[in-house]
Amino acid sequence: MKWTTLVEPQSLAAELDNADLRIVDARFSLTDSALRRDGYQRSHIPRAVYADLNQDLSDLGKTGQGRHPLPEEEDFTRKLGQWGIGPHHQVVVYDAGDGSMAAARFWWLLKLLGHERVAVLNGGLAAWRADQLPETSETTRVDEVAAYPARFDRTAIADAEEVLSRRGEPAGWLFDVRAAERFRGEVEPLDPVAGHVPGALNHPFSQSLRDGAFKSPAELHDQLAPMLSARKPKEVVVMCGSGVTACHLLLAMEHAGLHGARVYAGSWSGWISDPSRPVAIGP
């Protein structure tokens, strides 16, 4: 196993007994508990542990850093150890469907630690069930290991100061993956201010998908590469509402061979925490 971006359900099913495999269920919903821990307890992929976006993949005690601030390194690496995840393991993470809530976030956090062999289940639990693959209601028992021996690569994380300083650059370096109507400021169901960062381009994360699964690497490359305006991927920053679904576009870019883009972790909810930062409305 050497899955680093996506893995198909049948490929994962064939390795369920592999001792080097670790599986994480990251299902989450802002409104439906059935898509969170409750859903995991009812049924999940065998051997999966559960990771909660709010409790395990964020630190909601932080202020000014958006709705889902990054967890402290010590907390996240300790949690990985409790889940039995070490540097040598192949990790597969899934959520209810397309990876945007919050499988891609978990994938990115492990990548920040330098973990190479981590992949998102393409199509998530929905695709797994469509293939009629096994599930269980038994809570996974794991042998805990030491806290993961690494620290986040902070150079892979963009912040508000960088975004503010680069606003004068030609478009094509900052991409916002929220739905078009939220980007334009026509609706805002979650944050107190509507709109987007001036100069950002809108690329809804759903455009990377077909029937709930990621498009092929070639299709994604043909779709995404022209948007960069000849920039190197490492010059690109991706954002969303709170730094979660932005990871979905980062995953799509990596799967397409466009390596090195970074996530603005605070994203829109972090940006508007300072009222002096500019806001744009419209396309």
Secondary structure, 3 states (H helix, E strand, C coil): CCCCCEECHHHHHCCCCCCCEEEEECCCCCCCHHHCHHHHHHCECCCEEECCCCCCCCCCCCCCCCCCCCCCHHHHHHHHHHCCCCCCCEEEEECCCCCCCCHHHHHHHHHHCCCCCEEEECCHHHHHHHCCCCCECCCCCCCCCCCCCCCCCHHHEECHHHHHHCCCCCCCCEEECCCHHHHCCCCCCCCCCCCECCCCEECCHHHHEECCEECCHHHHHHHHHHHHCCCCHHHCEEECCCCCCHHHHHHHHHHCCCCCCEEECCHHHHHCCCCCCCCECCC
